[in-house]
């Protein structure tokens, strides 16, 4: 089965040291037909130790060159992962989205309410409010920001919170977020990094959100390894494809010039 990895990173992301060629060659070795390189752009990231802002001129140049260099061996999909935040940051996100002819833009939430998910001190937060606050933040942003094609790892916060998850008091806001995504004609992904992070059956997007998206009429789904190293390229791709099938999806979305094409799963 041909694989389509639509969420990957290279050394243009601050949290990866992998060369572009190493990632592409790993994809070729693993039977990937289309590889979306989606390096990070997270303007105004709260943790001062990280600046998720690529060298854009070099990044654009690389995407164009690699697309031509590897033509006939693998399709390189020109992408970016934009970390969405509200306020003035949203204008920076919009500007970046329109600055280059990307094929696909992954819109992700690595932060909320001034915190980044990775270093946030959850012990100082009200456990019952963390999830509602996160999805309310997502709702606020997606009500204004439309410059994306697929929402990355929908419930990524599950990876970070150190207490037992309780979605009972936030499903209404989750449904409101998903309604925006569906009505705007956007997609969601299965991000297979959940398996690497030991989340077991708790995928992102999780089962209840895949079901919710499908029942609302959503059809655009992608699979992304979120690989930052060659060894993680296309990891658990078949497993993710089977999960999509069990949730009633029969097609996978690929992108070119920000337009989806549906291929049979």
Phi, psi and omega in degrees: 000132176292144181247150181226104183260111189249026176201099181215161183227155178228190180294354172285348171264139185296336182262019176225143175248006185283133176290154180299314182296323178297319180291318180295315181295325175296321178296317179299316181298331183263013174077027179279125179276324179226129182238115175269117173271118189230066183292158189288138161226108180236082181295143178061038178298131188294332182276113183294347179286343183236140174231094184277064179231107182289164171284094189302314179302318179289325179294313178301315180300314180300313182301316180293316182294316183290327177299319179284317184299321186260008179302134182096340177252323179198145177272119176270121181261122184283111184225177174203150172250115182259123176278111188274133170221162184270193180068215181295334182298328184297331178290324176295321178297316180297316181299316180295321182297329184261002186277349186207148180282072179294154171273325182211141176236121174269122177260119187233163178237100176261354184219161171200138174052036178087359178252149166261145189299327188287317186255000181303140177270089184291342180293340181263004181254157174286116184304324183286344184258345186301308181294313176302320180296318181297311183285333172294320176299315179299317180298315179302315182292312185286344173290336183251327190255122184238006187271060178207166180244326182222135174278123180283144174027073190314308183255046183300335181300335179300334181290336192249329185295134186270012181233170183295134183286136176222101183270006187297332183257014180221010181293331178297316181288327175298318178295323179294321176297312182296326178299319178298314182301313182293313183294332178276000178072029181260169183247175172230167181235159158263118180259110190284001176297340178302326179290321178292329182273007175070033181274002177063232180278357181276079181284168167227114009288141179289164185307315183294332180277328172297317178296315180300313180299314181296315182291335176279355179102006179290139182232345187270106179231144176232166174240130179224135180280340187056032183292134171247356180225150180304324184292345180262000182300130177057023181298136176058029183297313181297323178298316179294320179299320180292323177298317178299317179299317182293341177264011173093003178277135181245351182227152177246144180265136167243163186227146170210130182055036177070014180246131182279146169236133184265130177238147185292134178285000000 
